[in-house]
Amino acid sequence: MPNTASAKKRLRQNEKRRLRNRWYKGQMRSFIKRARQAIEAGDWETAEEMIRRAYKAIDKAASKGVIHKNSAARRKARLMALFNRARAQAQSTS
């Protein structure tokens, strides 16, 4: 337990920030998960919408410092690559 007033304040601040960061990260993960599920289901319109929302959540998390900007870029690139591969494969089989 913290003893000094400044350490107590730092503990309160860290807890607030942890909860805020957790919320941004959770939003990001949720939209990525929904986008992946839509891609796997072959629902391209829903997938595009979820990818758009996932991009927004990823960018927001990166701007708040929850994740690194390069990590955000990597997540977005992998998500779009998955979408493009799945869509190309679906179009080639139909």
C-alpha positions as a Markdown table, in Angstrom:
| # | Residue | x | y | z |
|---|---|---|---|---|
| 1 | Met | 0.0 | 0.0 | 0.0 |
| 2 | Pro | 1.2 | 3.5 | -0.8 |
| 3 | Asn | 2.3 | 5.6 | 2.2 |
| 4 | Thr | 2.7 | 9.1 | 0.8 |
| 5 | Ala | -0.1 | 11.3 | -0.6 |
| 6 | Ser | 1.5 | 11.5 | -4.0 |
| 7 | Ala | 1.8 | 7.6 | -4.1 |
| 8 | Lys | -1.9 | 7.3 | -3.2 |
| 9 | Lys | -2.9 | 9.8 | -5.9 |
| 10 | Arg | -0.7 | 7.9 | -8.4 |
| 11 | Leu | -2.5 | 4.6 | -7.5 |
| 12 | Arg | -5.9 | 6.3 | -8.1 |
| 13 | Gln | -4.7 | 7.7 | -11.4 |
| 14 | Asn | -3.3 | 4.3 | -12.5 |
| 15 | Glu | -6.5 | 2.5 | -11.7 |
| 16 | Lys | -8.6 | 5.0 | -13.7 |
| 17 | Arg | -6.2 | 4.8 | -16.7 |
| 18 | Arg | -6.2 | 1.0 | -16.5 |
| 19 | Leu | -10.0 | 0.9 | -16.7 |
| 20 | Arg | -10.1 | 3.4 | -19.5 |
| 21 | Asn | -7.4 | 1.6 | -21.5 |
| 22 | Arg | -9.2 | -1.7 | -20.9 |
| 23 | Trp | -12.4 | -0.3 | -22.3 |
| 24 | Tyr | -10.7 | 1.0 | -25.5 |
| 25 | Lys | -8.9 | -2.3 | -26.0 |
| 26 | Gly | -12.2 | -4.3 | -25.4 |
| 27 | Gln | -14.0 | -2.2 | -28.0 |
| 28 | Met | -11.2 | -2.8 | -30.5 |
| 29 | Arg | -11.2 | -6.6 | -29.9 |
| 30 | Ser | -14.9 | -6.8 | -30.1 |
| 31 | Phe | -15.1 | -5.1 | -33.5 |
| 32 | Ile | -12.2 | -7.2 | -34.8 |
| 33 | Lys | -13.9 | -10.4 | -33.7 |
| 34 | Arg | -17.2 | -9.4 | -35.3 |
| 35 | Ala | -15.4 | -8.5 | -38.5 |
| 36 | Arg | -13.7 | -11.9 | -38.6 |
| 37 | Gln | -17.0 | -13.7 | -37.9 |
| 38 | Ala | -18.7 | -11.9 | -40.7 |
| 39 | Ile | -15.8 | -12.7 | -43.1 |
| 40 | Glu | -15.9 | -16.4 | -42.1 |
| 41 | Ala | -19.7 | -16.4 | -42.7 |
| 42 | Gly | -19.2 | -14.8 | -46.1 |
| 43 | Asp | -21.5 | -11.8 | -45.3 |
| 44 | Trp | -19.5 | -9.2 | -47.2 |
| 45 | Glu | -21.7 | -6.1 | -46.5 |
| 46 | Thr | -21.6 | -6.8 | -42.7 |
| 47 | Ala | -17.9 | -7.6 | -42.9 |
| 48 | Glu | -17.2 | -4.2 | -44.6 |
| 49 | Glu | -19.2 | -2.4 | -41.9 |
| 50 | Met | -17.5 | -4.2 | -39.1 |
| 51 | Ile | -14.1 | -3.6 | -40.6 |
| 52 | Arg | -14.9 | 0.1 | -40.8 |
| 53 | Arg | -15.8 | 0.1 | -37.2 |
| 54 | Ala | -12.8 | -2.0 | -36.2 |
| 55 | Tyr | -10.5 | 0.5 | -38.0 |
| 56 | Lys | -12.1 | 3.3 | -36.1 |
| 57 | Ala | -11.6 | 1.5 | -32.8 |
| 58 | Ile | -8.0 | 0.5 | -33.6 |
| 59 | Asp | -7.2 | 4.1 | -34.6 |
| 60 | Lys | -8.8 | 5.4 | -31.4 |
| 61 | Ala | -6.9 | 3.0 | -29.2 |
| 62 | Ala | -3.6 | 4.0 | -31.0 |
| 63 | Ser | -4.3 | 7.7 | -30.6 |
| 64 | Lys | -5.0 | 7.2 | -26.9 |
| 65 | Gly | -1.8 | 5.3 | -26.4 |
| 66 | Val | -3.5 | 2.0 | -25.5 |
| 67 | Ile | -1.6 | 0.3 | -28.3 |
| 68 | His | 1.4 | 1.3 | -30.4 |
| 69 | Lys | 0.8 | 2.9 | -33.8 |
| 70 | Asn | 2.7 | 0.2 | -35.6 |
| 71 | Ser | 0.6 | -2.4 | -33.8 |
| 72 | Ala | -2.5 | -0.6 | -35.0 |
| 73 | Ala | -1.2 | -0.6 | -38.6 |
| 74 | Arg | -0.4 | -4.3 | -38.4 |
| 75 | Arg | -3.8 | -5.2 | -37.0 |
| 76 | Lys | -5.6 | -3.2 | -39.7 |
| 77 | Ala | -3.4 | -4.7 | -42.5 |
| 78 | Arg | -4.0 | -8.3 | -41.3 |
| 79 | Leu | -7.7 | -7.7 | -41.0 |
| 80 | Met | -8.0 | -6.3 | -44.5 |
| 81 | Ala | -5.7 | -9.0 | -46.0 |
| 82 | Leu | -8.0 | -11.6 | -44.4 |
| 83 | Phe | -11.1 | -9.9 | -46.0 |
| 84 | Asn | -9.5 | -9.6 | -49.4 |
| 85 | Arg | -8.3 | -13.2 | -49.4 |
| 86 | Ala | -11.7 | -14.6 | -48.3 |
| 87 | Arg | -13.6 | -12.5 | -50.8 |
| 88 | Ala | -11.3 | -13.4 | -53.7 |
| 89 | Gln | -11.6 | -17.1 | -52.8 |
| 90 | Ala | -15.4 | -16.8 | -52.7 |
| 91 | Gln | -15.5 | -15.1 | -56.0 |
| 92 | Ser | -13.2 | -17.6 | -57.7 |
| 93 | Thr | -15.3 | -20.5 | -56.5 |
| 94 | Ser | -18.7 | -19.0 | -57.6 |
